[in-house]
Amino acid sequence: MNARKPGFDRWQIAAAYLNQPLFVQEKPVCFNPFKFRRDYKVQALERCWQLDYKT
């Protein structure tokens, strides 16, 4: 059984939150970390789904 460390996702999301591009109109800055976490996970799932799905 391959167990992952539970804190890894938190640090990865925290790093992405702190490295948000400022002053970019295409991607607005999210100041709420809980909303950012939700959006980040949704985008990650969409990327994985697009990689798995082949037309």
C-alpha positions in Angstrom: 0.0 0.0 0.0 1.4 3.4 -1.0 0.4 6.0 1.6 1.0 9.7 0.9 1.9 12.3 3.5 -1.3 14.4 4.3 0.6 17.7 4.5 2.1 17.6 1.0 -1.0 19.0 -0.7 -1.2 21.8 1.9 2.3 23.0 1.2 1.9 22.7 -2.6 -1.4 24.7 -2.4 0.2 27.3 0.0 3.1 27.8 -2.4 0.8 28.3 -5.3 -1.3 30.7 -3.3 1.8 32.8 -2.4 3.1 32.7 -6.0 0.0 34.1 -7.6 0.8 36.6 -10.4 -0.2 40.1 -9.4 -1.5 42.7 -11.9 -2.5 40.1 -14.6 -5.9 40.8 -16.0 -6.4 37.3 -17.5 -6.1 35.7 -14.0 -7.4 37.7 -11.1 -5.8 37.4 -7.7 -7.7 35.5 -5.1 -7.2 36.9 -1.6 -9.3 34.3 0.2 -7.1 31.2 0.8 -10.1 28.9 1.3 -11.6 29.9 -2.0 -8.2 29.6 -3.7 -7.8 26.1 -2.3 -11.2 25.1 -3.7 -10.4 26.6 -7.1 -6.9 25.1 -7.2 -8.3 21.6 -6.5 -11.0 22.0 -9.2 -8.4 23.2 -11.7 -6.2 20.2 -10.8 -9.0 17.8 -11.4 -9.9 19.4 -14.7 -6.2 19.1 -15.8 -6.1 15.4 -14.8 -9.4 14.8 -16.6 -8.1 16.4 -19.8 -5.0 14.3 -19.7 -6.9 11.1 -19.2 -9.5 11.9 -21.8 -8.4 11.4 -25.4 -10.6 12.2 -28.4 
